[in-house]
């Protein structure tokens, strides 16, 4: 649903519903580690002598014959068994012409079972017939939020809205307007974050997005600045949107906010051959100068079908370094030949950035769609799509890399999914991930079931009572 720079909006794919036979259920995937056959494409490549295994189980999040793609995920800071995920969901909203809508999925038991819903069509979303590009976040009190764009394919309607859940994603309230229809403007790719710190900005909710403005601009026949809005009252209202890009940075896309341990707000985005990062220490009232990190973006991995734009992702480590925040930025880069996942880390709150570290531990085929998350124990996790297991460089597997030294080095990559063909339609423009302690929870679009696009998550195996289990050198 999210458009890359100047890319057209996606229409609903023409396809037949694929019969699965007995009804699949979302939840635990029956895939076990079998040493005699590992690393077979159908099992997780778990090494018995690993010092850190951030993912050991797969969980099926969605179960519907229509596609779901472009996923995000967040964990409740007050209950690590409660996660909420989102995706463009082409089951659509009941009663509307078949098209995409914001899908939202919640689990209360660490992924064992999931409740699938679409966001209620209320508030400002009643005026549109399509919604998507969702992202999710939890505030410090355990309230969940989802932001969605909305538009109509045949009318000039275009809104951004945020909907809140006070019960861990079981039910959702009335959508609140962030930005309404604006002449000659398309609001695209919103992303959100919530402040879970204990300072004065606790529970602030932040949304950033791209404004595609028709007419002469820095992109030629249009401009694409980055905009920002916040809520300081628990999502009841949002501030008047303000631009956080500026001249020389108004051909941008793929913004993402992230929160530092003292409530600092960082926002990253892509601008040509560079990532851009800005920082606010007052809840978004004022912003720092632009910090830029060079990128060598690879060409389209599959020639455009599916498309593979290369967007950066940002995470702020909850554990401060000696000089301030450690901020981690990841992206796909082909400076070493094929598309690799690189990460640059700032140890002084974004003022300077270290030399990029290659995250993937193989140099074959392509890796793309990275996401980064940092846990409260200081560990850094990076997830990505990877072609390494297919000599023909087409089939995909999700891998996760873990760092226990704040991103200076990474342990051997760990396989987090089965292998699947990406198809030739649209698998989204990015994936997502969250993390807690020693565990990573990546989410992605997966086509293993007969080509149907569905959402999957990986994470720890869950014991009785919903407690995660660590697999290590022991039995």
C-alpha positions, 0 to 999 in steps of 0.5 A: 500500500505504501508508495515508493517515490513516485511509484503508483498505488497498488490495486487489488491483485487478480487471483483465485482464492487458494484452497488450503484444504482443512482450515488453517489456524493462526498461531504456532506453526508446526515446525521443529528443529530436527538436527538430522535434517537441519538446515532444511528449508522447512526447519529453523537452522538452530545451532546447538552451541549458539550463545544467543538464539533470539528466535526459535519458533514461528507463529502464523498471524493471519489466516485469510485467502486475501493478501496481507503485507507491509507489516509492523509489530509492537509489544506491550511494555506492561505485558510481554505476552501481549503483542499487536501487529498490523498489515495492509489487509485485502480482505477489506472492510465489510460492505465496501468494494473489495480493496485494502484496509488496515488489518490489526492482529493481537495476541495475549499469549506471545503468539500462540493464538491471534485475534484478527480484525480490521480497524473500525471504519469510524471517525475520519475513516468514514469518508474513505473507501481504502485504508492502509500503511498501518503501524502500531505502538504501545504507550507506557501504560499498555495502551495500543495505537494504530495509525492508518492512511485513508483515501478513495480511488475515485475521489480526492479524499485522503486522511491520516488517522490514529485509533486506540485500544485500551485492552491490548488490541481486543477492541478499538475505539474511534479514529482521531484525525491527524491530517485531513484532505489537502488539495494537491497533496497525498499523505503517504506512509505514516509511521508511529512511536509512543514514549514509554519513558518516565520523563515529562514526555511519557505517553506522547504519541508521535506520527511522521509521514510523507506529503507528496505535493503535486507541482514543481518541486525538488523531485521534478514535478512534485515535492515530498517533504516529511511531516510530524504530528504528536499527541500529548493527551493519550491520542485524544487530539493531535497537533497541527502538522509541521514539516521536519525536513527542509530545503534540500531534503524535500524529495524524501520517503520512508520516515520512522520515529524512534524514542530514546531512553530520556524521551528523545525523539529521532526520525529517520528517512531516505533522501536520494543516496543518503539516510537522514536523521533528525533529533528532538529533545523537547517532544518534537517542538524543535529539531536538530540539524540534519544528520546524514549517512551515505547509502548505496541503494541496490537496484530492484532485486526482482526487477520491480515485480515484486518491487523492493525499495530500500528504506532505512530503519532506526532504533534507539538503544534503551541502554545509554552509552558513555557519551549518550544515546546509542542509535542504530540505523540499518539499510540495504547497500550494494557497495560490497557487490550484492545487496547487503544489510549494513548498520551504522551506530552513533554512540553520542546521540546522533552527532557522529556515526560509525563506519557501517558494519555488515550484518549478514554473515554471507556474501552471496545473493541479496539481503533486503527489507531490514528492520532493527530493534534494541532490547532493554538489556542493550542487545541489538537485533536486525531482521531481513529477507535473505536469498542465501538458501536458494542457488537461483537467488529467488526464494526467500527466508527471514534471518535475524542477526543479534549483537551483544556489544551494541552493534560493534559485531554480530553473532552468526545469523539465525534462520527465522522462517521457512523458505518461500517464493516472493511471487510477482505482485507486491509484498510491501515495502518493508517488514517490522520487528520488536524485541524484549530482553534476549528475544527478537520478534520479527514479522514479515509477509510470507507466501509459503501457503500456496502463494497466499500472502500472509503475516508470520512472526518468529520469537521464542518458544512459549512455556506454560503461563506464556513465558519465553524459553531460551534455547542454548548449549544445554538440552 
